[in-house]
Amino acid sequence: MTEGKSTPENPWPVRTVARKLLDWINRLGEVWVEGQVTQLNARSSTAFLTLRDPSVDMSMSITANAGMIRELQLTEGSRVVVHGKISFYPNRGTLSLRADEIRAVGIGELLARIERLRKLLHAEGLFDPRRKRRPPFLPQKIGLITGRASAAERDVLTNARNRWPAAHFRVINVAVQGPMAVTQVMTALSTLDRDPECDVIIIARGGGSVEDLLPFSDEALCRAVSQCRTPVLSAIGHEPDTPLVDHVADVRCSTPTDAGKRVVPDVAEESERVRQMRDRGRRALHGWVDRERKLLDSLRSRPVLSDPYGPLERRAEEVNRFRDQSRRAVTQRLDREDVHLSGTKARLTTLGPAATLARGYAVVQLVTPDGPDGVLRSVTDAPSGTQLRVRVVDGAVHAVVTGPEGLQAEGGGTDDA
């Protein structure tokens, strides 16, 4: 019977699946695997241990010669490289790696790997100061990732609350060393980053050996910190300790105590700063009021404001004086012109014909049928019989010429007309 493709109508039996798995696993051959030792049991000739990936929650079972374990003096938490062949046990449906060689990863190799990872992360820009965010001045809630009942937790909480008693924390306790540390720290980091009330996150751990601090140089954890939307403060170990998380975090704190001091302001310092600013504001306001008061006093002391009607009265007096001067000037001019006009009138009167007639003279006019026509200027113009009109001062008389008479010596001759 051919197996064919498994279907609901033609399913494979367990033995077929187990056999196929065994064939696939056998084709994998021998492998080198690196991880961290957990759940070590080497009491008999065969040692059983679990090899865990420190970056994720994955592990696999290892069987090895117990003498090999005792020779290397392996303990739980040791970093090792294992060579062996993966075995599948069809009866139990389990996998196990049969180790024929185990190498402990020394501190020198670990440090070299950390240095290579540091250069890689630096080249990718994860250490760039320009991408680091400034933590809030006074966070609403502070997320704290640290070991349970640890000195680091106590230092952060005590120093922060001494500086700002109203500081509000959300503490998540995790393993801070060993094979579970990276996974638990990353889970706590993701939880706090999703909390909308959490404004800043502190990752704190006390001092320890290089092996103890290895989880905080893990690549997965460093990338998780760099991708966090919430500002992260790293407070790992003491001042000389510099795991890679310190370079990726937004703020590096030398110790957990330093983190507690830097995450919140000092209420006493801020109160004093507020008092100083209030005093400066009060002095500035008083100074401004004094300057404005002096300016108002200066303005009020000026004549135009101290005696506002005085200038108007003085200007009114000037207007009256100029008006009187103008009136007198016009009157004088009119008087002079009136005198001049009277003199001219008198001269005209004196020179006029009426004045001449008043002195006894007369105007003799020729009379024509159409009326008086011109003035008689010569006896030759008035032959005998010519009608004349003689105008005197109070009227006129008519006369007829009886004959001409020439000029005689003064006192002689008579006028017949």
LINPE-V494150 format. One record per backbone hydrogen bond with DSSP energy under -1.0 kcal/mol. NH is the residue of the N-H (numbers start at 0). CO is the residue of the C=O. If there is no record, write none. Layout:
nh=<NH	NH>
co=<CO	CO>
This chain:
nh=<16	17	18	19	20	21	22	23	24	25	26	30	32	34	35	36	37	40	46	47	48	49	50	51	52	57	59	61	62	63	65	68	69	70	71	73	76	77	79	80	81	82	83	84	86	88	92	93	95	96	97	98	99	100	102	104	109	110	111	112	113	114	115	116	117	118	119	120	121	122	123	124	125	127	130	131	141	142	143	144	145	149	153	154	155	156	157	158	159	160	161	162	163	166	169	171	173	180	183	184	185	186	187	188	189	190	191	192	193	197	198	200	201	202	203	204	212	215	216	217	221	222	223	224	225	226	227	232	233	234	236	240	244	245	247	248	249	250	252	258	259	260	261	262	266	269	270	271	272	273	274	275	276	277	278	279	280	281	282	283	284	285	286	287	288	289	290	291	292	293	294	295	296	297	298	299	300	304	305	306	312	313	314	315	316	317	318	319	320	321	322	323	324	325	326	327	328	329	330	331	332	333	334	335	336	337	338	339	340	341	342	343	344	345	346	347	348	349	350	351	355	356	357	358	359	360	362	364	365	366	367	370	372	375	380	381	384	385	387	388	389	390	391	396	398	400	411>
co=<12	13	14	15	16	17	18	19	20	21	22	83	81	79	51	77	49	47	63	40	61	37	59	35	57	55	50	48	96	46	44	64	65	66	67	68	36	74	34	102	32	100	30	97	95	93	88	88	86	60	84	62	82	82	80	78	105	106	107	108	109	110	111	112	113	114	115	116	117	118	119	121	120	124	127	128	167	199	169	201	171	146	149	150	151	152	153	154	155	156	157	158	159	163	141	143	145	177	179	180	181	182	183	184	185	186	187	188	189	194	140	230	142	232	144	234	208	212	213	214	217	218	219	220	221	222	224	200	250	202	204	237	215	242	243	244	231	231	233	254	255	256	257	258	162	265	266	267	268	269	270	271	272	273	274	275	276	277	278	279	280	281	282	283	284	285	286	287	288	289	290	291	292	293	294	295	296	301	301	302	308	309	310	311	312	313	314	315	316	317	318	319	320	321	322	323	324	325	326	327	328	329	330	331	332	333	334	335	336	337	338	339	340	341	342	343	344	345	346	347	351	352	353	354	356	355	390	388	373	386	370	367	365	363	377	378	400	382	398	364	396	362	394	389	387	385	408>
